[in-house]
Amino acid sequence: MSTSLVSSSTKSTSGPSWQTPQNFLMLISIVVPVAFASWMALLNNFVIEKAAFTGADIGLLQSVREIPGFLAFTVVFVLLFIREQKFMIVALAMLSVGVAITGFFPSVLGLLMTTLLMSTGFHYFETLKQSLSLQWLNKDEAPEFLGKLISVGALASLLTYGSLWVMLEVIQLDYWHVYLITGGLALCITLFMWLAFPQFESTTIQNKKLVLRKRYWLYYALTFMSGARRQIFTVFAGFLMVEKFNYSAADITLLFLINYAFNFLFAKKIGQFIGVVGERKALIFEYCGLICVFVGYALVQNEHIAAGLYVIDHLFFALALAVKTYLQKIADPKDMASTAGVSFTINHIAAVVIPVTFGLLWLHSPAAVFYIGAAMAVVSLVLSCNIPRMPKPGNEVCKFKWGNEAVEKP
C-alpha cells in the first residue's frame, strides 16, 4: 500500500487530531463558495441593475477578472519569500475583502478595481490549492478525494445560495449588504484557519523557478482549452439567462442551488468514476457532452430548457478534475507548485482575450459565441484522445509508430 503525503504531513504535527492537511483542504473548500459564489451569483443582476452594464462592459469586466489568472505563474517567485500554506491564507483574505466591498462601488471603474482585488486572491488561491492538493494526496486517493472536495464546496455553495435567496427575497437586503455579509463571513473563516492550523510540511521540496517541460505539452494544451471553455460558461451562459430570459437575482440564485445540489450528490462519485475509467475516457465523455450543450445554448428559445443546459454544463466541471489527476500521474512531484502556476497562466491566456472580444461579438450574434464554444469543445475532444490509458512518466501521450513497427494503441 502506498503511503500518502497527507499521512506523512499529519504525523509531523503534534496538535489535535483534527488539525490535518485533509481538514485544511476541506475548510478552504468552504471559504471560496461563501465569497466567490455569492459574487458570481449576484454579478449579472448587480451590474445590469446598479451599473447599467452592456454586453461589452461585462466582457471588459470579465477580462480584467482574468488578468490575475494570466499572471498566476508569478506565484513561484512569491514562494521565494513565503510558504505556500501561508500564502494561501493571504490570498483568501484578499478574495474575502474584495467581495465584501464590491457593493459599495456600483460603477464600471469601481467594479474593475474591486474585481481585480478579489480576482487576485482567488487565482493565487486556486493555483496554491492545486499545488498543495497534489502534494498532500497520493495518486490512488487523489481522484476520489478531489471529488469529495468538490462535494464539500457544493454543500457550502448550497447553504450560501439558500442564504442569498433568503437575504434577497425574504429580508430584501440591498446588494451591498449581501456582499458585505458573505465577504465578511469568508474573512472570519480565513482568520480561523490562520490561527487554528499548524504549518504542514511536504515531503518534496518544490522548484522555485518556472518549469516548462516538453513532455507536459498535452496537459498544457488541455488546460488552455479548458480556460477558453470555462469563460463561455462563466461570462456568457449566465448573462444569457438574465438578458434573454429575464432571470432575476433570486432566479439565478435558485439555479445555482440546483447546480450545487447536483455537485454535492455526484461530485465524489464522479471522482470515483475517473479513478475507475481513467482520465482519457472521462474527458472524452465530458467534451462530447459539451459540444451538445454549447449548440443547445445557441439554439435555445425556452427558458426552462436553457436552465437545464446551464445545470448540465455546470455538472461537467467536476469531470475537469481529470486534467489535474493526469498531471499528477505524469509529472515530477517537485514540479507541482511551478507547474500549477504555469498552467493557470496558460489557462488564462484565452480567458483574458475571450470575454472582451466575445463581448463585442455578443452585440451582433449571441449564438455565434456558443457555436465557437462548440468548436472549442471539438478541439478539446481531439486532444483528450491523445491521453494514454495508463499515463505515467515516459508515457504522457499516446505513441504511434509507422512503417513496419508496431502501433501502440491508446
Contacts in CASP RR format, 6 or more apart in sequence:
PFRMAT RR
TARGET T0000
AUTHOR 0000-0000-0000
METHOD contacts of the structure
MODEL  1
MSTSLVSSSTKSTSGPSWQTPQNFLMLISIVVPVAFASWMALLNNFVIEK
AAFTGADIGLLQSVREIPGFLAFTVVFVLLFIREQKFMIVALAMLSVGVA
ITGFFPSVLGLLMTTLLMSTGFHYFETLKQSLSLQWLNKDEAPEFLGKLI
SVGALASLLTYGSLWVMLEVIQLDYWHVYLITGGLALCITLFMWLAFPQF
ESTTIQNKKLVLRKRYWLYYALTFMSGARRQIFTVFAGFLMVEKFNYSAA
DITLLFLINYAFNFLFAKKIGQFIGVVGERKALIFEYCGLICVFVGYALV
QNEHIAAGLYVIDHLFFALALAVKTYLQKIADPKDMASTAGVSFTINHIA
AVVIPVTFGLLWLHSPAAVFYIGAAMAVVSLVLSCNIPRMPKPGNEVCKF
KWGNEAVEKP
2 138 0 8 1.000
2 139 0 8 1.000
2 140 0 8 1.000
3 138 0 8 1.000
4 136 0 8 1.000
4 137 0 8 1.000
4 138 0 8 1.000
4 141 0 8 1.000
5 135 0 8 1.000
5 136 0 8 1.000
5 137 0 8 1.000
5 138 0 8 1.000
5 202 0 8 1.000
5 203 0 8 1.000
5 204 0 8 1.000
6 20 0 8 1.000
6 21 0 8 1.000
6 22 0 8 1.000
6 136 0 8 1.000
6 137 0 8 1.000
6 138 0 8 1.000
8 203 0 8 1.000
9 20 0 8 1.000
9 21 0 8 1.000
9 136 0 8 1.000
9 200 0 8 1.000
9 201 0 8 1.000
9 202 0 8 1.000
9 203 0 8 1.000
10 20 0 8 1.000
10 21 0 8 1.000
10 22 0 8 1.000
10 200 0 8 1.000
12 200 0 8 1.000
12 201 0 8 1.000
13 19 0 8 1.000
13 20 0 8 1.000
13 198 0 8 1.000
13 200 0 8 1.000
15 198 0 8 1.000
19 196 0 8 1.000
19 197 0 8 1.000
19 198 0 8 1.000
21 132 0 8 1.000
21 136 0 8 1.000
21 200 0 8 1.000
22 136 0 8 1.000
22 145 0 8 1.000
24 85 0 8 1.000
24 193 0 8 1.000
24 197 0 8 1.000
24 200 0 8 1.000
25 129 0 8 1.000
25 132 0 8 1.000
25 133 0 8 1.000
25 136 0 8 1.000
25 145 0 8 1.000
25 149 0 8 1.000
26 149 0 8 1.000
26 152 0 8 1.000
27 189 0 8 1.000
27 193 0 8 1.000
28 88 0 8 1.000
28 92 0 8 1.000
28 125 0 8 1.000
28 129 0 8 1.000
28 193 0 8 1.000
29 149 0 8 1.000
29 150 0 8 1.000
29 152 0 8 1.000
29 153 0 8 1.000
29 156 0 8 1.000
30 152 0 8 1.000
30 153 0 8 1.000
30 156 0 8 1.000
30 189 0 8 1.000
31 92 0 8 1.000
31 95 0 8 1.000
31 96 0 8 1.000
31 186 0 8 1.000
31 189 0 8 1.000
31 190 0 8 1.000
31 193 0 8 1.000
32 92 0 8 1.000
32 95 0 8 1.000
32 122 0 8 1.000
32 125 0 8 1.000
32 153 0 8 1.000
32 186 0 8 1.000
33 153 0 8 1.000
33 154 0 8 1.000
33 156 0 8 1.000
33 157 0 8 1.000
33 160 0 8 1.000
33 260 0 8 1.000
34 156 0 8 1.000
34 160 0 8 1.000
34 182 0 8 1.000
34 183 0 8 1.000
34 185 0 8 1.000
34 186 0 8 1.000
34 189 0 8 1.000
35 95 0 8 1.000
35 96 0 8 1.000
35 99 0 8 1.000
35 118 0 8 1.000
35 182 0 8 1.000
35 183 0 8 1.000
35 186 0 8 1.000
36 95 0 8 1.000
36 99 0 8 1.000
36 118 0 8 1.000
36 122 0 8 1.000
37 156 0 8 1.000
37 157 0 8 1.000
37 160 0 8 1.000
37 161 0 8 1.000
37 256 0 8 1.000
37 260 0 8 1.000
38 99 0 8 1.000
38 160 0 8 1.000
38 164 0 8 1.000
38 178 0 8 1.000
38 179 0 8 1.000
38 182 0 8 1.000
38 183 0 8 1.000
39 99 0 8 1.000
39 102 0 8 1.000
39 118 0 8 1.000
39 179 0 8 1.000
39 182 0 8 1.000
40 234 0 8 1.000
40 256 0 8 1.000
41 161 0 8 1.000
41 164 0 8 1.000
41 249 0 8 1.000
41 252 0 8 1.000
41 253 0 8 1.000
41 256 0 8 1.000
42 164 0 8 1.000
42 175 0 8 1.000
42 178 0 8 1.000
42 179 0 8 1.000
42 249 0 8 1.000
42 252 0 8 1.000
44 58 0 8 1.000
44 238 0 8 1.000
44 239 0 8 1.000
44 241 0 8 1.000
44 242 0 8 1.000
44 252 0 8 1.000
45 242 0 8 1.000
45 248 0 8 1.000
45 249 0 8 1.000
45 252 0 8 1.000
46 102 0 8 1.000
46 103 0 8 1.000
46 106 0 8 1.000
46 175 0 8 1.000
46 249 0 8 1.000
47 53 0 8 1.000
47 57 0 8 1.000
47 58 0 8 1.000
47 61 0 8 1.000
47 111 0 8 1.000
48 242 0 8 1.000
48 243 0 8 1.000
50 103 0 8 1.000
50 106 0 8 1.000
50 175 0 8 1.000
51 57 0 8 1.000
51 106 0 8 1.000
51 107 0 8 1.000
51 108 0 8 1.000
51 111 0 8 1.000
53 61 0 8 1.000
53 108 0 8 1.000
54 363 0 8 1.000
55 239 0 8 1.000
55 243 0 8 1.000
55 359 0 8 1.000
55 362 0 8 1.000
55 363 0 8 1.000
56 356 0 8 1.000
56 359 0 8 1.000
56 360 0 8 1.000
56 362 0 8 1.000
56 363 0 8 1.000
57 108 0 8 1.000
58 235 0 8 1.000
58 239 0 8 1.000
58 355 0 8 1.000
58 359 0 8 1.000
59 235 0 8 1.000
59 355 0 8 1.000
59 356 0 8 1.000
59 358 0 8 1.000
59 359 0 8 1.000
60 108 0 8 1.000
60 112 0 8 1.000
60 355 0 8 1.000
60 356 0 8 1.000
61 108 0 8 1.000
61 111 0 8 1.000
61 112 0 8 1.000
61 115 0 8 1.000
61 355 0 8 1.000
62 231 0 8 1.000
62 234 0 8 1.000
62 235 0 8 1.000
62 355 0 8 1.000
62 356 0 8 1.000
63 351 0 8 1.000
63 352 0 8 1.000
63 353 0 8 1.000
63 354 0 8 1.000
63 355 0 8 1.000
63 356 0 8 1.000
64 112 0 8 1.000
64 115 0 8 1.000
64 116 0 8 1.000
64 119 0 8 1.000
65 115 0 8 1.000
65 116 0 8 1.000
65 118 0 8 1.000
65 119 0 8 1.000
65 355 0 8 1.000
66 119 0 8 1.000
66 231 0 8 1.000
66 348 0 8 1.000
66 351 0 8 1.000
66 352 0 8 1.000
66 355 0 8 1.000
67 116 0 8 1.000
67 119 0 8 1.000
67 348 0 8 1.000
67 352 0 8 1.000
68 116 0 8 1.000
68 119 0 8 1.000
68 120 0 8 1.000
68 121 0 8 1.000
68 122 0 8 1.000
68 123 0 8 1.000
68 124 0 8 1.000
69 119 0 8 1.000
69 123 0 8 1.000
69 127 0 8 1.000
69 344 0 8 1.000
69 345 0 8 1.000
69 347 0 8 1.000
69 348 0 8 1.000
69 351 0 8 1.000
70 345 0 8 1.000
70 348 0 8 1.000
70 349 0 8 1.000
70 351 0 8 1.000
70 352 0 8 1.000
71 123 0 8 1.000
71 345 0 8 1.000
72 123 0 8 1.000
72 124 0 8 1.000
72 126 0 8 1.000
72 127 0 8 1.000
72 340 0 8 1.000
72 341 0 8 1.000
72 344 0 8 1.000
72 345 0 8 1.000
72 347 0 8 1.000
72 348 0 8 1.000
73 210 0 8 1.000
73 341 0 8 1.000
73 342 0 8 1.000
73 344 0 8 1.000
73 345 0 8 1.000
75 87 0 8 1.000
75 124 0 8 1.000
75 127 0 8 1.000
75 128 0 8 1.000
75 337 0 8 1.000
75 340 0 8 1.000
75 341 0 8 1.000
75 344 0 8 1.000
76 207 0 8 1.000
76 208 0 8 1.000
76 209 0 8 1.000
76 210 0 8 1.000
76 337 0 8 1.000
76 338 0 8 1.000
76 341 0 8 1.000
77 208 0 8 1.000
78 87 0 8 1.000
78 124 0 8 1.000
79 87 0 8 1.000
79 206 0 8 1.000
79 208 0 8 1.000
79 337 0 8 1.000
80 208 0 8 1.000
82 90 0 8 1.000
83 199 0 8 1.000
84 128 0 8 1.000
84 131 0 8 1.000
84 132 0 8 1.000
84 206 0 8 1.000
84 337 0 8 1.000
85 132 0 8 1.000
85 197 0 8 1.000
85 199 0 8 1.000
85 200 0 8 1.000
86 199 0 8 1.000
87 124 0 8 1.000
87 128 0 8 1.000
88 124 0 8 1.000
88 125 0 8 1.000
88 128 0 8 1.000
88 129 0 8 1.000
88 132 0 8 1.000
89 190 0 8 1.000
89 193 0 8 1.000
89 194 0 8 1.000
90 124 0 8 1.000
91 120 0 8 1.000
91 121 0 8 1.000
91 122 0 8 1.000
91 124 0 8 1.000
91 125 0 8 1.000
91 128 0 8 1.000
92 121 0 8 1.000
92 125 0 8 1.000
92 186 0 8 1.000
92 190 0 8 1.000
92 193 0 8 1.000
93 187 0 8 1.000
93 190 0 8 1.000
93 191 0 8 1.000
94 117 0 8 1.000
94 118 0 8 1.000
94 120 0 8 1.000
94 121 0 8 1.000
94 124 0 8 1.000
95 118 0 8 1.000
95 121 0 8 1.000
95 122 0 8 1.000
95 125 0 8 1.000
95 186 0 8 1.000
96 183 0 8 1.000
96 184 0 8 1.000
96 186 0 8 1.000
96 187 0 8 1.000
96 190 0 8 1.000
97 117 0 8 1.000
97 118 0 8 1.000
97 183 0 8 1.000
97 187 0 8 1.000
98 114 0 8 1.000
98 117 0 8 1.000
98 118 0 8 1.000
98 183 0 8 1.000
99 118 0 8 1.000
99 179 0 8 1.000
99 182 0 8 1.000
99 183 0 8 1.000
99 184 0 8 1.000
99 186 0 8 1.000
100 179 0 8 1.000
100 180 0 8 1.000
100 182 0 8 1.000
100 183 0 8 1.000
100 184 0 8 1.000
100 186 0 8 1.000
100 187 0 8 1.000
101 114 0 8 1.000
101 179 0 8 1.000
101 180 0 8 1.000
102 111 0 8 1.000
102 114 0 8 1.000
102 115 0 8 1.000
102 118 0 8 1.000
102 176 0 8 1.000
102 179 0 8 1.000
103 114 0 8 1.000
103 175 0 8 1.000
103 176 0 8 1.000
103 179 0 8 1.000
103 180 0 8 1.000
104 176 0 8 1.000
105 111 0 8 1.000
105 113 0 8 1.000
105 114 0 8 1.000
106 175 0 8 1.000
123 344 0 8 1.000
123 348 0 8 1.000
126 344 0 8 1.000
127 340 0 8 1.000
127 341 0 8 1.000
127 344 0 8 1.000
128 337 0 8 1.000
128 340 0 8 1.000
130 324 0 8 1.000
130 336 0 8 1.000
130 340 0 8 1.000
130 343 0 8 1.000
130 344 0 8 1.000
131 206 0 8 1.000
131 336 0 8 1.000
131 337 0 8 1.000
131 340 0 8 1.000
131 341 0 8 1.000
132 202 0 8 1.000
133 142 0 8 1.000
133 145 0 8 1.000
133 146 0 8 1.000
133 149 0 8 1.000
133 324 0 8 1.000
134 142 0 8 1.000
134 324 0 8 1.000
134 327 0 8 1.000
134 328 0 8 1.000
134 336 0 8 1.000
134 340 0 8 1.000
135 202 0 8 1.000
135 204 0 8 1.000
135 206 0 8 1.000
135 333 0 8 1.000
135 336 0 8 1.000
135 337 0 8 1.000
136 200 0 8 1.000
136 202 0 8 1.000
137 145 0 8 1.000
137 146 0 8 1.000
139 325 0 8 1.000
139 328 0 8 1.000
139 329 0 8 1.000
142 324 0 8 1.000
142 325 0 8 1.000
142 328 0 8 1.000
143 271 0 8 1.000
143 272 0 8 1.000
143 274 0 8 1.000
143 275 0 8 1.000
143 321 0 8 1.000
143 322 0 8 1.000
143 325 0 8 1.000
144 268 0 8 1.000
144 271 0 8 1.000
144 272 0 8 1.000
144 275 0 8 1.000
146 271 0 8 1.000
146 321 0 8 1.000
146 324 0 8 1.000
146 325 0 8 1.000
147 267 0 8 1.000
147 268 0 8 1.000
147 270 0 8 1.000
147 271 0 8 1.000
147 318 0 8 1.000
147 321 0 8 1.000
148 267 0 8 1.000
148 268 0 8 1.000
150 263 0 8 1.000
150 267 0 8 1.000
150 268 0 8 1.000
150 270 0 8 1.000
150 318 0 8 1.000
150 321 0 8 1.000
151 263 0 8 1.000
151 264 0 8 1.000
151 265 0 8 1.000
151 267 0 8 1.000
151 268 0 8 1.000
153 260 0 8 1.000
153 263 0 8 1.000
153 264 0 8 1.000
154 260 0 8 1.000
154 261 0 8 1.000
154 262 0 8 1.000
154 263 0 8 1.000
154 264 0 8 1.000
154 267 0 8 1.000
155 260 0 8 1.000
155 264 0 8 1.000
157 256 0 8 1.000
157 259 0 8 1.000
157 260 0 8 1.000
157 263 0 8 1.000
158 257 0 8 1.000
158 260 0 8 1.000
158 261 0 8 1.000
158 264 0 8 1.000
160 182 0 8 1.000
161 253 0 8 1.000
161 254 0 8 1.000
161 256 0 8 1.000
161 257 0 8 1.000
161 260 0 8 1.000
162 253 0 8 1.000
162 257 0 8 1.000
163 182 0 8 1.000
164 178 0 8 1.000
164 182 0 8 1.000
164 253 0 8 1.000
165 250 0 8 1.000
165 253 0 8 1.000
165 254 0 8 1.000
165 257 0 8 1.000
167 173 0 8 1.000
167 177 0 8 1.000
167 178 0 8 1.000
167 181 0 8 1.000
168 178 0 8 1.000
168 249 0 8 1.000
168 250 0 8 1.000
168 253 0 8 1.000
169 250 0 8 1.000
173 181 0 8 1.000
204 333 0 8 1.000
204 334 0 8 1.000
204 336 0 8 1.000
205 334 0 8 1.000
206 334 0 8 1.000
206 335 0 8 1.000
206 336 0 8 1.000
206 337 0 8 1.000
206 338 0 8 1.000
207 334 0 8 1.000
207 335 0 8 1.000
207 337 0 8 1.000
207 338 0 8 1.000
208 338 0 8 1.000
209 338 0 8 1.000
210 338 0 8 1.000
210 342 0 8 1.000
211 335 0 8 1.000
211 338 0 8 1.000
211 339 0 8 1.000
211 342 0 8 1.000
212 342 0 8 1.000
213 335 0 8 1.000
215 330 0 8 1.000
215 393 0 8 1.000
215 394 0 8 1.000
215 396 0 8 1.000
216 327 0 8 1.000
216 330 0 8 1.000
216 331 0 8 1.000
216 339 0 8 1.000
216 396 0 8 1.000
217 397 0 8 1.000
218 383 0 8 1.000
218 386 0 8 1.000
218 387 0 8 1.000
218 396 0 8 1.000
218 397 0 8 1.000
219 323 0 8 1.000
219 326 0 8 1.000
219 327 0 8 1.000
219 330 0 8 1.000
219 331 0 8 1.000
219 339 0 8 1.000
219 343 0 8 1.000
219 396 0 8 1.000
220 342 0 8 1.000
220 343 0 8 1.000
220 346 0 8 1.000
221 383 0 8 1.000
222 283 0 8 1.000
222 323 0 8 1.000
222 326 0 8 1.000
222 380 0 8 1.000
222 383 0 8 1.000
222 384 0 8 1.000
223 323 0 8 1.000
223 343 0 8 1.000
223 346 0 8 1.000
223 347 0 8 1.000
224 346 0 8 1.000
224 347 0 8 1.000
224 349 0 8 1.000
224 350 0 8 1.000
225 350 0 8 1.000
225 376 0 8 1.000
225 379 0 8 1.000
225 380 0 8 1.000
225 383 0 8 1.000
226 320 0 8 1.000
226 323 0 8 1.000
226 347 0 8 1.000
226 380 0 8 1.000
227 347 0 8 1.000
227 348 0 8 1.000
227 350 0 8 1.000
227 351 0 8 1.000
228 350 0 8 1.000
228 351 0 8 1.000
228 354 0 8 1.000
228 373 0 8 1.000
228 376 0 8 1.000
229 290 0 8 1.000
229 373 0 8 1.000
229 376 0 8 1.000
229 377 0 8 1.000
229 380 0 8 1.000
230 317 0 8 1.000
230 347 0 8 1.000
230 351 0 8 1.000
231 350 0 8 1.000
231 351 0 8 1.000
231 354 0 8 1.000
231 355 0 8 1.000
231 358 0 8 1.000
232 294 0 8 1.000
232 354 0 8 1.000
232 358 0 8 1.000
232 369 0 8 1.000
232 370 0 8 1.000
232 372 0 8 1.000
232 373 0 8 1.000
232 376 0 8 1.000
233 313 0 8 1.000
233 314 0 8 1.000
235 354 0 8 1.000
235 355 0 8 1.000
235 358 0 8 1.000
235 359 0 8 1.000
236 358 0 8 1.000
236 359 0 8 1.000
236 362 0 8 1.000
236 366 0 8 1.000
236 369 0 8 1.000
236 370 0 8 1.000
237 297 0 8 1.000
237 309 0 8 1.000
237 310 0 8 1.000
237 313 0 8 1.000
238 252 0 8 1.000
238 310 0 8 1.000
239 362 0 8 1.000
240 297 0 8 1.000
240 306 0 8 1.000
240 366 0 8 1.000
241 247 0 8 1.000
241 251 0 8 1.000
241 252 0 8 1.000
241 255 0 8 1.000
241 303 0 8 1.000
241 306 0 8 1.000
241 307 0 8 1.000
241 310 0 8 1.000
242 252 0 8 1.000
244 306 0 8 1.000
244 366 0 8 1.000
245 303 0 8 1.000
245 306 0 8 1.000
247 255 0 8 1.000
247 303 0 8 1.000
255 307 0 8 1.000
255 310 0 8 1.000
255 311 0 8 1.000
258 307 0 8 1.000
258 311 0 8 1.000
259 310 0 8 1.000
259 311 0 8 1.000
259 314 0 8 1.000
259 315 0 8 1.000
262 311 0 8 1.000
262 314 0 8 1.000
262 315 0 8 1.000
263 314 0 8 1.000
263 315 0 8 1.000
263 317 0 8 1.000
263 318 0 8 1.000
266 315 0 8 1.000
266 318 0 8 1.000
267 318 0 8 1.000
270 318 0 8 1.000
270 319 0 8 1.000
270 321 0 8 1.000
271 318 0 8 1.000
271 321 0 8 1.000
273 282 0 8 1.000
274 282 0 8 1.000
274 319 0 8 1.000
274 321 0 8 1.000
274 322 0 8 1.000
274 325 0 8 1.000
275 325 0 8 1.000
278 322 0 8 1.000
278 389 0 8 1.000
279 322 0 8 1.000
279 323 0 8 1.000
279 325 0 8 1.000
279 326 0 8 1.000
279 329 0 8 1.000
279 387 0 8 1.000
279 391 0 8 1.000
280 384 0 8 1.000
280 385 0 8 1.000
280 387 0 8 1.000
280 388 0 8 1.000
280 389 0 8 1.000
280 410 0 8 1.000
282 319 0 8 1.000
282 322 0 8 1.000
283 319 0 8 1.000
283 322 0 8 1.000
283 323 0 8 1.000
283 380 0 8 1.000
283 384 0 8 1.000
283 387 0 8 1.000
284 381 0 8 1.000
284 384 0 8 1.000
284 385 0 8 1.000
285 319 0 8 1.000
286 316 0 8 1.000
286 319 0 8 1.000
286 320 0 8 1.000
286 322 0 8 1.000
286 384 0 8 1.000
287 377 0 8 1.000
287 378 0 8 1.000
287 380 0 8 1.000
287 381 0 8 1.000
287 384 0 8 1.000
288 381 0 8 1.000
289 312 0 8 1.000
289 316 0 8 1.000
289 377 0 8 1.000
290 313 0 8 1.000
290 316 0 8 1.000
290 374 0 8 1.000
290 377 0 8 1.000
290 380 0 8 1.000
291 374 0 8 1.000
291 377 0 8 1.000
291 378 0 8 1.000
291 381 0 8 1.000
293 309 0 8 1.000
293 312 0 8 1.000
293 313 0 8 1.000
293 316 0 8 1.000
294 370 0 8 1.000
294 371 0 8 1.000
294 373 0 8 1.000
294 374 0 8 1.000
294 377 0 8 1.000
295 370 0 8 1.000
295 371 0 8 1.000
295 374 0 8 1.000
296 309 0 8 1.000
296 370 0 8 1.000
297 306 0 8 1.000
297 309 0 8 1.000
297 370 0 8 1.000
298 366 0 8 1.000
298 367 0 8 1.000
298 368 0 8 1.000
298 369 0 8 1.000
298 370 0 8 1.000
298 371 0 8 1.000
298 374 0 8 1.000
299 367 0 8 1.000
300 306 0 8 1.000
300 309 0 8 1.000
326 387 0 8 1.000
326 391 0 8 1.000
327 339 0 8 1.000
327 343 0 8 1.000
328 336 0 8 1.000
329 391 0 8 1.000
329 392 0 8 1.000
330 391 0 8 1.000
330 392 0 8 1.000
330 393 0 8 1.000
330 394 0 8 1.000
330 395 0 8 1.000
330 396 0 8 1.000
331 339 0 8 1.000
331 393 0 8 1.000
332 393 0 8 1.000
358 369 0 8 1.000
358 372 0 8 1.000
359 369 0 8 1.000
361 368 0 8 1.000
361 369 0 8 1.000
362 369 0 8 1.000
385 398 0 8 1.000
385 410 0 8 1.000
386 397 0 8 1.000
386 398 0 8 1.000
386 410 0 8 1.000
387 397 0 8 1.000
387 398 0 8 1.000
387 410 0 8 1.000
388 395 0 8 1.000
388 396 0 8 1.000
388 397 0 8 1.000
388 398 0 8 1.000
388 399 0 8 1.000
388 410 0 8 1.000
389 410 0 8 1.000
398 408 0 8 1.000
398 409 0 8 1.000
398 410 0 8 1.000
399 408 0 8 1.000
400 407 0 8 1.000
400 408 0 8 1.000
401 407 0 8 1.000
401 408 0 8 1.000
END
